[in-house]
């Protein structure tokens, strides 16, 4: 039986031209963008303990809980979706949808921005998220 030589799928590395400074800068920006844990959500605040978060995956609002599908990577995208949602509301009703920044963590989501209180002008607060009970981590400990 004759041995076949194993060639790397990439071929010879001398065939690959070096990256230009622009390409390296673009790659660094993309890596930084991927590693950034900041996301944006559309929120309709009522009180500190009662906020609705829009989930575009299924078109529903979630109460006091931010699912992964409700987070936008870009603020411009979240603002565009919020603008479309505001257009579908009754004319004359006040704008109540806000876009706020949140941070994905190992334990869940942390709210980074405050929202304006819809009932008391000039007052601002951070929404309170519901803590999940009985997570996978808790089940493993038992």
Helices and strands as residue ranges (DSSP letters): G 13-15, H 21-35, E 38-47, E 50-55, E 60-63, G 68-70, H 75-87, E 97-105, E 108-111, E 115-116, E 124-125, H 136-141
